[in-house]
């Protein structure tokens, strides 16, 4: 099994167990994880720090605005805050899982899977 597949397996399990999703679109999760590139293999970069305002601004600018092509509105900040809250007290806010939840929220799955 590849390292990417191992990461996706872990993310799927955590989305179900820690975030409380009943089901996970594995094809989409795989595509979002792959789009994160090498960051998922770097200890610091693989997680989103919800307590770091600069980090959340980067998520908004680089992922929501640039990657998902969304307009910069207060809805983006609200979605980021909701996604942070979805993880509860879990310290493992893995970037791929975080982005997956945002993609689902904004219904942008078609950008990752045809």
N, CA, C and O atoms as CSV, one atom per row, in Angstrom:
chain,resi,resn,atom,element,x,y,z
A,1,UNK,N,N,0.843,-1.176,0.000
A,1,UNK,CA,C,0.000,0.000,0.000
A,1,UNK,C,C,0.892,1.244,0.000
A,1,UNK,O,O,1.886,1.303,0.723
A,2,UNK,N,N,0.529,2.226,-0.811
A,2,UNK,CA,C,1.330,3.443,-0.911
A,2,UNK,C,C,1.132,4.327,0.328
A,2,UNK,O,O,0.158,4.185,1.068
A,3,UNK,N,N,2.079,5.232,0.527
A,3,UNK,CA,C,1.973,6.156,1.666
A,3,UNK,C,C,0.733,7.043,1.516
A,3,UNK,O,O,0.072,7.371,2.501
A,4,UNK,N,N,0.427,7.423,0.277
A,4,UNK,CA,C,-0.759,8.241,0.025
A,4,UNK,C,C,-2.024,7.483,0.437
A,4,UNK,O,O,-2.902,8.045,1.091
A,5,UNK,N,N,-2.110,6.227,0.059
A,5,UNK,CA,C,-3.278,5.416,0.416
A,5,UNK,C,C,-3.390,5.245,1.931
A,5,UNK,O,O,-4.491,5.260,2.482
A,6,UNK,N,N,-2.245,5.083,2.602
A,6,UNK,CA,C,-2.250,4.966,4.063
A,6,UNK,C,C,-2.774,6.249,4.704
A,6,UNK,O,O,-3.561,6.201,5.648
A,7,UNK,N,N,-2.334,7.391,4.188
A,7,UNK,CA,C,-2.808,8.673,4.705
A,7,UNK,C,C,-4.324,8.788,4.501
A,7,UNK,O,O,-5.050,9.177,5.416
A,8,UNK,N,N,-4.789,8.451,3.309
A,8,UNK,CA,C,-6.221,8.544,2.997
A,8,UNK,C,C,-7.045,7.622,3.887
A,8,UNK,O,O,-8.142,7.986,4.312
A,9,UNK,N,N,-6.527,6.437,4.169
A,9,UNK,CA,C,-7.223,5.519,5.074
A,9,UNK,C,C,-7.375,6.152,6.459
A,9,UNK,O,O,-8.440,6.090,7.073
A,10,UNK,N,N,-6.294,6.757,6.933
A,10,UNK,CA,C,-6.333,7.392,8.254
A,10,UNK,C,C,-7.317,8.558,8.260
A,10,UNK,O,O,-8.108,8.711,9.191
A,11,UNK,N,N,-7.258,9.380,7.207
A,11,UNK,CA,C,-8.158,10.536,7.136
A,11,UNK,C,C,-9.622,10.090,7.094
A,11,UNK,O,O,-10.478,10.685,7.749
A,12,UNK,N,N,-9.898,9.057,6.333
A,12,UNK,CA,C,-11.274,8.556,6.252
A,12,UNK,C,C,-11.757,8.092,7.624
A,12,UNK,O,O,-12.871,8.406,8.043
A,13,UNK,N,N,-10.904,7.340,8.316
A,13,UNK,CA,C,-11.262,6.851,9.643
A,13,UNK,C,C,-11.505,8.015,10.598
A,13,UNK,O,O,-12.482,8.007,11.348
A,14,UNK,N,N,-10.628,9.014,10.579
A,14,UNK,CA,C,-10.771,10.147,11.490
A,14,UNK,C,C,-11.977,11.016,11.148
A,14,UNK,O,O,-12.618,11.560,12.047
A,15,UNK,N,N,-12.289,11.153,9.876
A,15,UNK,CA,C,-13.486,11.912,9.497
A,15,UNK,C,C,-14.740,11.249,10.055
A,15,UNK,O,O,-15.688,11.926,10.453
A,16,UNK,N,N,-14.735,9.933,10.080
A,16,UNK,CA,C,-15.891,9.203,10.610
A,16,UNK,C,C,-15.896,9.209,12.138
A,16,UNK,O,O,-16.914,9.514,12.758
A,17,UNK,N,N,-14.771,8.875,12.733
A,17,UNK,CA,C,-14.716,8.709,14.187
A,17,UNK,C,C,-14.606,10.013,14.963
A,17,UNK,O,O,-15.249,10.166,16.001
A,18,UNK,N,N,-13.808,10.948,14.484
A,18,UNK,CA,C,-13.557,12.161,15.261
A,18,UNK,C,C,-14.393,13.359,14.816
A,18,UNK,O,O,-14.726,14.226,15.624
A,19,UNK,N,N,-14.730,13.403,13.528
A,19,UNK,CA,C,-15.534,14.511,13.027
A,19,UNK,C,C,-17.011,14.120,13.001
A,19,UNK,O,O,-17.890,14.981,13.021
A,20,UNK,N,N,-17.272,12.808,12.955
A,20,UNK,CA,C,-18.648,12.330,13.028
A,20,UNK,C,C,-19.378,12.183,11.712
A,20,UNK,O,O,-20.607,12.116,11.686
A,21,UNK,N,N,-18.630,12.131,10.613
A,21,UNK,CA,C,-19.293,11.918,9.326
A,21,UNK,C,C,-19.778,10.475,9.221
A,21,UNK,O,O,-19.076,9.543,9.614
A,22,UNK,N,N,-20.963,10.306,8.697
A,22,UNK,CA,C,-21.509,8.951,8.511
A,22,UNK,C,C,-20.843,8.262,7.328
A,22,UNK,O,O,-20.570,7.062,7.364
A,23,UNK,N,N,-20.585,9.041,6.277
A,23,UNK,CA,C,-19.932,8.480,5.097
A,23,UNK,C,C,-18.947,9.503,4.547
A,23,UNK,O,O,-19.075,10.708,4.765
A,24,UNK,N,N,-17.968,8.984,3.830
A,24,UNK,CA,C,-16.930,9.820,3.234
A,24,UNK,C,C,-16.843,9.456,1.755
A,24,UNK,O,O,-16.797,8.278,1.401
A,25,UNK,N,N,-16.820,10.457,0.908
A,25,UNK,CA,C,-16.633,10.253,-0.526
A,25,UNK,C,C,-15.144,9.977,-0.726
A,25,UNK,O,O,-14.341,10.903,-0.838
A,26,UNK,N,N,-14.792,8.717,-0.769
A,26,UNK,CA,C,-13.380,8.336,-0.806
A,26,UNK,C,C,-12.675,8.834,-2.064
A,26,UNK,O,O,-11.503,9.206,-2.013
A,27,UNK,N,N,-13.370,8.843,-3.171
A,27,UNK,CA,C,-12.765,9.328,-4.408
A,27,UNK,C,C,-12.381,10.805,-4.264
A,27,UNK,O,O,-11.302,11.222,-4.683
A,28,UNK,N,N,-13.275,11.577,-3.670
A,28,UNK,CA,C,-13.004,12.993,-3.445
A,28,UNK,C,C,-11.894,13.173,-2.411
A,28,UNK,O,O,-10.999,13.996,-2.604
A,29,UNK,N,N,-11.943,12.425,-1.336
A,29,UNK,CA,C,-10.904,12.511,-0.309
A,29,UNK,C,C,-9.531,12.202,-0.902
A,29,UNK,O,O,-8.556,12.898,-0.619
A,30,UNK,N,N,-9.459,11.162,-1.722
A,30,UNK,CA,C,-8.194,10.811,-2.374
A,30,UNK,C,C,-7.697,11.962,-3.247
A,30,UNK,O,O,-6.514,12.299,-3.219
A,31,UNK,N,N,-8.603,12.565,-4.023
A,31,UNK,CA,C,-8.222,13.652,-4.931
A,31,UNK,C,C,-7.780,14.896,-4.161
A,31,UNK,O,O,-6.797,15.537,-4.533
A,32,UNK,N,N,-8.494,15.239,-3.098
A,32,UNK,CA,C,-8.128,16.409,-2.292
A,32,UNK,C,C,-6.783,16.167,-1.616
A,32,UNK,O,O,-5.937,17.060,-1.569
A,33,UNK,N,N,-6.591,14.975,-1.100
A,33,UNK,CA,C,-5.331,14.638,-0.432
A,33,UNK,C,C,-4.169,14.727,-1.415
A,33,UNK,O,O,-3.117,15.281,-1.097
A,34,UNK,N,N,-4.367,14.182,-2.596
A,34,UNK,CA,C,-3.322,14.225,-3.623
A,34,UNK,C,C,-3.010,15.680,-4.003
A,34,UNK,O,O,-1.853,16.027,-4.238
A,35,UNK,N,N,-4.040,16.522,-4.062
A,35,UNK,CA,C,-3.851,17.927,-4.421
A,35,UNK,C,C,-3.061,18.695,-3.359
A,35,UNK,O,O,-2.482,19.740,-3.655
A,36,UNK,N,N,-3.035,18.189,-2.135
A,36,UNK,CA,C,-2.255,18.841,-1.072
A,36,UNK,C,C,-0.761,18.698,-1.316
A,36,UNK,O,O,0.044,19.436,-0.749
A,37,UNK,N,N,-0.400,17.748,-2.160
A,37,UNK,CA,C,1.001,17.557,-2.504
A,37,UNK,C,C,1.840,17.088,-1.333
A,37,UNK,O,O,1.340,16.408,-0.436
A,38,UNK,N,N,3.118,17.449,-1.336
A,38,UNK,CA,C,4.045,16.956,-0.308
A,38,UNK,C,C,3.759,17.463,1.104
A,38,UNK,O,O,4.339,16.958,2.065
A,39,UNK,N,N,2.882,18.445,1.245
A,39,UNK,CA,C,2.609,18.982,2.583
A,39,UNK,C,C,2.065,17.916,3.529
A,39,UNK,O,O,2.255,18.014,4.741
A,40,UNK,N,N,1.390,16.897,2.991
A,40,UNK,CA,C,0.810,15.867,3.868
A,40,UNK,C,C,1.873,14.976,4.501
A,40,UNK,O,O,1.578,14.206,5.415
A,41,UNK,N,N,3.096,15.080,4.022
A,41,UNK,CA,C,4.187,14.267,4.569
A,41,UNK,C,C,5.087,15.059,5.510
A,41,UNK,O,O,6.054,14.516,6.043
A,42,UNK,N,N,4.781,16.327,5.716
A,42,UNK,CA,C,5.591,17.169,6.599
A,42,UNK,C,C,4.819,17.435,7.874
A,42,UNK,O,O,3.699,17.946,7.837
A,43,UNK,N,N,5.409,17.095,8.987
A,43,UNK,CA,C,4.729,17.136,10.287
A,43,UNK,C,C,4.018,18.466,10.559
A,43,UNK,O,O,2.863,18.472,10.986
A,44,UNK,N,N,4.685,19.572,10.321
A,44,UNK,CA,C,4.078,20.871,10.618
A,44,UNK,C,C,3.047,21.265,9.558
A,44,UNK,O,O,1.993,21.804,9.893
A,45,UNK,N,N,3.339,21.003,8.304
A,45,UNK,CA,C,2.474,21.448,7.210
A,45,UNK,C,C,1.233,20.579,7.025
A,45,UNK,O,O,0.266,21.012,6.397
A,46,UNK,N,N,1.247,19.364,7.559
A,46,UNK,CA,C,0.119,18.462,7.313
A,46,UNK,C,C,-1.126,18.807,8.128
A,46,UNK,O,O,-2.199,18.249,7.896
A,47,UNK,N,N,-0.980,19.731,9.085
A,47,UNK,CA,C,-2.115,20.098,9.934
A,47,UNK,C,C,-2.431,21.582,9.799
A,47,UNK,O,O,-1.561,22.396,9.489
A,48,UNK,N,N,-3.693,21.915,10.039
A,48,UNK,CA,C,-4.137,23.301,10.044
A,48,UNK,C,C,-4.254,23.724,11.510
A,48,UNK,O,O,-4.902,23.053,12.313
A,49,UNK,N,N,-3.623,24.834,11.838
A,49,UNK,CA,C,-3.672,25.351,13.204
A,49,UNK,C,C,-4.788,26.390,13.291
A,49,UNK,O,O,-4.618,27.528,12.856
A,50,UNK,N,N,-5.908,25.999,13.847
A,50,UNK,CA,C,-7.060,26.897,13.933
A,50,UNK,C,C,-6.823,28.070,14.875
A,50,UNK,O,O,-7.556,29.058,14.828
A,51,UNK,N,N,-5.823,27.973,15.719
A,51,UNK,CA,C,-5.527,29.070,16.647
A,51,UNK,C,C,-4.597,30.114,16.021
A,51,UNK,O,O,-4.331,31.152,16.626
A,52,UNK,N,N,-4.109,29.839,14.822
A,52,UNK,CA,C,-3.169,30.730,14.144
A,52,UNK,C,C,-3.900,31.514,13.045
A,52,UNK,O,O,-4.231,30.962,11.995
A,53,UNK,N,N,-4.144,32.794,13.297
A,53,UNK,CA,C,-4.901,33.622,12.344
A,53,UNK,C,C,-4.216,33.707,10.976
A,53,UNK,O,O,-4.888,33.747,9.945
A,54,UNK,N,N,-2.881,33.736,10.969
A,54,UNK,CA,C,-2.152,33.784,9.696
A,54,UNK,C,C,-2.376,32.508,8.891
A,54,UNK,O,O,-2.533,32.546,7.670
A,55,UNK,N,N,-2.387,31.391,9.590
A,55,UNK,CA,C,-2.634,30.102,8.939
A,55,UNK,C,C,-4.023,30.071,8.306
A,55,UNK,O,O,-4.188,29.630,7.169
A,56,UNK,N,N,-5.011,30.540,9.049
A,56,UNK,CA,C,-6.386,30.536,8.533
A,56,UNK,C,C,-6.529,31.500,7.362
A,56,UNK,O,O,-7.298,31.247,6.435
A,57,UNK,N,N,-5.799,32.586,7.404
A,57,UNK,CA,C,-5.811,33.529,6.279
A,57,UNK,C,C,-5.190,32.883,5.038
A,57,UNK,O,O,-5.654,33.110,3.921
A,58,UNK,N,N,-4.137,32.074,5.235
A,58,UNK,CA,C,-3.519,31.356,4.118
A,58,UNK,C,C,-4.485,30.334,3.531
A,58,UNK,O,O,-4.565,30.179,2.313
A,59,UNK,N,N,-5.221,29.637,4.399
A,59,UNK,CA,C,-6.212,28.666,3.920
A,59,UNK,C,C,-7.241,29.393,3.055
A,59,UNK,O,O,-7.617,28.922,1.981
A,60,UNK,N,N,-7.683,30.542,3.542
A,60,UNK,CA,C,-8.686,31.308,2.795
A,60,UNK,C,C,-8.123,31.774,1.451
A,60,UNK,O,O,-8.739,31.577,0.404
A,61,UNK,N,N,-6.955,32.390,1.498
A,61,UNK,CA,C,-6.372,32.962,0.279
A,61,UNK,C,C,-5.920,31.897,-0.722
A,61,UNK,O,O,-6.279,31.948,-1.898
A,62,UNK,N,N,-5.131,30.935,-0.246
A,62,UNK,CA,C,-4.521,29.967,-1.160
A,62,UNK,C,C,-5.436,28.825,-1.559
A,62,UNK,O,O,-5.324,28.304,-2.669
A,63,UNK,N,N,-6.344,28.424,-0.670
A,63,UNK,CA,C,-7.204,27.300,-1.017
A,63,UNK,C,C,-8.583,27.763,-1.481
A,63,UNK,O,O,-9.010,27.436,-2.589
A,64,UNK,N,N,-9.267,28.510,-0.649
A,64,UNK,CA,C,-10.642,28.892,-1.000
A,64,UNK,C,C,-10.706,29.866,-2.179
A,64,UNK,O,O,-11.527,29.700,-3.081
A,65,UNK,N,N,-9.847,30.870,-2.168
A,65,UNK,CA,C,-9.912,31.880,-3.223
A,65,UNK,C,C,-9.166,31.431,-4.484
A,65,UNK,O,O,-9.716,31.475,-5.584
A,66,UNK,N,N,-7.921,31.001,-4.319
A,66,UNK,CA,C,-7.140,30.613,-5.503
A,66,UNK,C,C,-7.556,29.259,-6.070
A,66,UNK,O,O,-7.843,29.146,-7.262
A,67,UNK,N,N,-7.589,28.240,-5.227
A,67,UNK,CA,C,-7.858,26.882,-5.714
A,67,UNK,C,C,-9.337,26.664,-6.045
A,67,UNK,O,O,-9.666,26.154,-7.116
A,68,UNK,N,N,-10.226,27.051,-5.127
A,68,UNK,CA,C,-11.658,26.821,-5.359
A,68,UNK,C,C,-12.330,27.968,-6.109
A,68,UNK,O,O,-13.506,27.883,-6.463
A,69,UNK,N,N,-11.569,29.048,-6.350
A,69,UNK,CA,C,-12.052,30.187,-7.136
A,69,UNK,C,C,-13.299,30.839,-6.533
A,69,UNK,O,O,-14.232,31.205,-7.247
A,70,UNK,N,N,-13.294,30.975,-5.208
A,70,UNK,CA,C,-14.410,31.611,-4.513
A,70,UNK,C,C,-14.119,33.096,-4.311
A,70,UNK,O,O,-12.959,33.504,-4.260
A,71,UNK,N,N,-15.155,33.886,-4.199
A,71,UNK,CA,C,-15.018,35.317,-3.927
A,71,UNK,C,C,-14.735,35.517,-2.436
A,71,UNK,O,O,-15.249,34.780,-1.595
A,72,UNK,N,N,-13.919,36.513,-2.120
A,72,UNK,CA,C,-13.577,36.807,-0.730
A,72,UNK,C,C,-14.754,37.513,-0.056
A,72,UNK,O,O,-14.930,38.724,-0.191
A,73,UNK,N,N,-15.544,36.743,0.660
A,73,UNK,CA,C,-16.703,37.268,1.387
A,73,UNK,C,C,-16.639,36.754,2.824
A,73,UNK,O,O,-15.856,35.851,3.121
A,74,UNK,N,N,-17.446,37.313,3.711
A,74,UNK,CA,C,-17.480,36.819,5.092
A,74,UNK,C,C,-17.860,35.331,5.185
A,74,UNK,O,O,-17.556,34.680,6.184
A,75,UNK,N,N,-18.515,34.798,4.160
A,75,UNK,CA,C,-18.893,33.378,4.162
A,75,UNK,C,C,-17.664,32.475,4.234
A,75,UNK,O,O,-17.730,31.380,4.792
A,76,UNK,N,N,-16.552,32.925,3.677
A,76,UNK,CA,C,-15.327,32.121,3.711
A,76,UNK,C,C,-14.816,32.000,5.139
A,76,UNK,O,O,-14.449,30.911,5.582
A,77,UNK,N,N,-14.792,33.106,5.854
A,77,UNK,CA,C,-14.343,33.082,7.251
A,77,UNK,C,C,-15.284,32.243,8.110
A,77,UNK,O,O,-14.840,31.515,8.998
A,78,UNK,N,N,-16.583,32.347,7.841
A,78,UNK,CA,C,-17.572,31.552,8.577
A,78,UNK,C,C,-17.351,30.062,8.322
A,78,UNK,O,O,-17.418,29.253,9.248
A,79,UNK,N,N,-17.090,29.707,7.073
A,79,UNK,CA,C,-16.872,28.298,6.722
A,79,UNK,C,C,-15.612,27.756,7.395
A,79,UNK,O,O,-15.598,26.619,7.865
A,80,UNK,N,N,-14.565,28.560,7.442
A,80,UNK,CA,C,-13.330,28.144,8.106
A,80,UNK,C,C,-13.592,27.934,9.594
A,80,UNK,O,O,-13.140,26.943,10.169
A,81,UNK,N,N,-14.314,28.854,10.216
A,81,UNK,CA,C,-14.635,28.730,11.646
A,81,UNK,C,C,-15.489,27.486,11.904
A,81,UNK,O,O,-15.258,26.776,12.883
A,82,UNK,N,N,-16.462,27.216,11.048
A,82,UNK,CA,C,-17.301,26.024,11.186
A,82,UNK,C,C,-16.470,24.746,11.039
A,82,UNK,O,O,-16.683,23.765,11.752
A,83,UNK,N,N,-15.531,24.779,10.111
A,83,UNK,CA,C,-14.688,23.606,9.888
A,83,UNK,C,C,-13.781,23.380,11.093
A,83,UNK,O,O,-13.585,22.238,11.511
A,84,UNK,N,N,-13.231,24.436,11.650
A,84,UNK,CA,C,-12.431,24.305,12.875
A,84,UNK,C,C,-13.282,23.690,13.982
A,84,UNK,O,O,-12.833,22.794,14.696
A,85,UNK,N,N,-14.504,24.175,14.116
A,85,UNK,CA,C,-15.411,23.675,15.158
A,85,UNK,C,C,-15.775,22.212,14.941
A,85,UNK,O,O,-15.994,21.479,15.906
A,86,UNK,N,N,-15.840,21.784,13.695
A,86,UNK,CA,C,-16.203,20.391,13.387
A,86,UNK,C,C,-15.201,19.397,13.974
A,86,UNK,O,O,-15.552,18.255,14.272
A,87,UNK,N,N,-13.960,19.836,14.136
A,87,UNK,CA,C,-12.931,18.965,14.686
A,87,UNK,C,C,-12.980,18.903,16.213
A,87,UNK,O,O,-12.305,18.077,16.827
A,88,UNK,N,N,-13.769,19.766,16.812
A,88,UNK,CA,C,-13.869,19.774,18.266
A,88,UNK,C,C,-12.520,20.045,18.893
A,88,UNK,O,O,-11.790,20.937,18.461
A,89,UNK,N,N,-12.191,19.268,19.918
A,89,UNK,CA,C,-10.929,19.466,20.636
A,89,UNK,C,C,-9.771,18.664,20.043
A,89,UNK,O,O,-8.660,18.682,20.573
A,90,UNK,N,N,-10.038,17.967,18.948
A,90,UNK,CA,C,-8.989,17.168,18.313
A,90,UNK,C,C,-7.831,18.058,17.877
A,90,UNK,O,O,-8.038,19.091,17.240
A,91,UNK,N,N,-6.634,17.661,18.218
A,91,UNK,CA,C,-5.446,18.409,17.802
A,91,UNK,C,C,-5.056,18.075,16.375
A,91,UNK,O,O,-4.284,18.801,15.750
A,92,UNK,N,N,-5.589,16.980,15.863
A,92,UNK,CA,C,-5.241,16.534,14.516
A,92,UNK,C,C,-6.215,17.069,13.480
A,92,UNK,O,O,-7.109,16.364,13.009
A,93,UNK,N,N,-6.017,18.327,13.141
A,93,UNK,CA,C,-6.818,18.935,12.080
A,93,UNK,C,C,-5.994,18.809,10.797
A,93,UNK,O,O,-5.384,19.767,10.322
A,94,UNK,N,N,-6.004,17.595,10.261
A,94,UNK,CA,C,-5.191,17.329,9.079
A,94,UNK,C,C,-5.681,18.161,7.902
A,94,UNK,O,O,-6.880,18.252,7.639
A,95,UNK,N,N,-4.736,18.757,7.207
A,95,UNK,CA,C,-5.020,19.656,6.087
A,95,UNK,C,C,-5.932,19.009,5.048
A,95,UNK,O,O,-6.889,19.638,4.597
A,96,UNK,N,N,-5.658,17.784,4.668
A,96,UNK,CA,C,-6.479,17.118,3.648
A,96,UNK,C,C,-7.924,16.966,4.122
A,96,UNK,O,O,-8.857,17.160,3.343
A,97,UNK,N,N,-8.109,16.624,5.385
A,97,UNK,CA,C,-9.458,16.498,5.943
A,97,UNK,C,C,-10.134,17.865,5.995
A,97,UNK,O,O,-11.311,17.991,5.657
A,98,UNK,N,N,-9.405,18.868,6.409
A,98,UNK,CA,C,-9.914,20.235,6.512
A,98,UNK,C,C,-10.383,20.709,5.134
A,98,UNK,O,O,-11.488,21.232,4.987
A,99,UNK,N,N,-9.526,20.517,4.132
A,99,UNK,CA,C,-9.867,20.931,2.771
A,99,UNK,C,C,-11.044,20.118,2.234
A,99,UNK,O,O,-11.915,20.657,1.551
A,100,UNK,N,N,-11.068,18.835,2.540
A,100,UNK,CA,C,-12.186,17.984,2.110
A,100,UNK,C,C,-13.513,18.560,2.613
A,100,UNK,O,O,-14.473,18.672,1.850
A,101,UNK,N,N,-13.563,18.921,3.890
A,101,UNK,CA,C,-14.783,19.477,4.469
A,101,UNK,C,C,-15.166,20.794,3.800
A,101,UNK,O,O,-16.348,21.057,3.579
A,102,UNK,N,N,-14.177,21.617,3.478
A,102,UNK,CA,C,-14.466,22.880,2.790
A,102,UNK,C,C,-14.969,22.644,1.369
A,102,UNK,O,O,-15.887,23.323,0.910
A,103,UNK,N,N,-14.374,21.694,0.683
A,103,UNK,CA,C,-14.821,21.365,-0.678
A,103,UNK,C,C,-16.282,20.911,-0.647
A,103,UNK,O,O,-17.088,21.330,-1.478
A,104,UNK,N,N,-16.609,20.057,0.309
A,104,UNK,CA,C,-17.992,19.581,0.440
A,104,UNK,C,C,-18.926,20.752,0.772
A,104,UNK,O,O,-20.010,20.859,0.199
A,105,UNK,N,N,-18.516,21.615,1.681
A,105,UNK,CA,C,-19.351,22.741,2.104
A,105,UNK,C,C,-19.698,23.642,0.930
A,105,UNK,O,O,-20.843,24.067,0.778
A,106,UNK,N,N,-18.702,23.930,0.102
A,106,UNK,CA,C,-18.918,24.837,-1.025
A,106,UNK,C,C,-19.326,24.113,-2.316
A,106,UNK,O,O,-19.424,24.726,-3.379
A,107,UNK,N,N,-19.557,22.824,-2.205
A,107,UNK,CA,C,-20.012,22.015,-3.345
A,107,UNK,C,C,-19.091,22.182,-4.566
A,107,UNK,O,O,-19.538,22.468,-5.677
A,108,UNK,N,N,-17.813,21.993,-4.316
A,108,UNK,CA,C,-16.814,22.141,-5.379
A,108,UNK,C,C,-16.157,20.808,-5.743
A,108,UNK,O,O,-15.048,20.783,-6.278
A,109,UNK,N,N,-16.840,19.711,-5.452
A,109,UNK,CA,C,-16.295,18.370,-5.708
A,109,UNK,C,C,-15.874,18.181,-7.163
A,109,UNK,O,O,-14.889,17.497,-7.441
A,110,UNK,N,N,-16.611,18.781,-8.085
A,110,UNK,CA,C,-16.322,18.585,-9.509
A,110,UNK,C,C,-14.959,19.140,-9.904
A,110,UNK,O,O,-14.424,18.776,-10.951
A,111,UNK,N,N,-14.395,20.013,-9.083
A,111,UNK,CA,C,-13.071,20.533,-9.365
A,111,UNK,C,C,-11.995,19.476,-9.117
A,111,UNK,O,O,-10.870,19.599,-9.602
A,112,UNK,N,N,-12.348,18.439,-8.359
A,112,UNK,CA,C,-11.376,17.406,-8.003
A,112,UNK,C,C,-11.681,16.064,-8.653
A,112,UNK,O,O,-10.767,15.333,-9.036
A,113,UNK,N,N,-12.953,15.742,-8.777
A,113,UNK,CA,C,-13.355,14.476,-9.420
A,113,UNK,C,C,-14.415,14.797,-10.468
A,113,UNK,O,O,-15.332,15.585,-10.234
A,114,UNK,N,N,-14.265,14.170,-11.621
A,114,UNK,CA,C,-15.167,14.453,-12.736
A,114,UNK,C,C,-16.469,13.877,-12.634
A,114,UNK,O,O,-17.297,14.062,-13.525
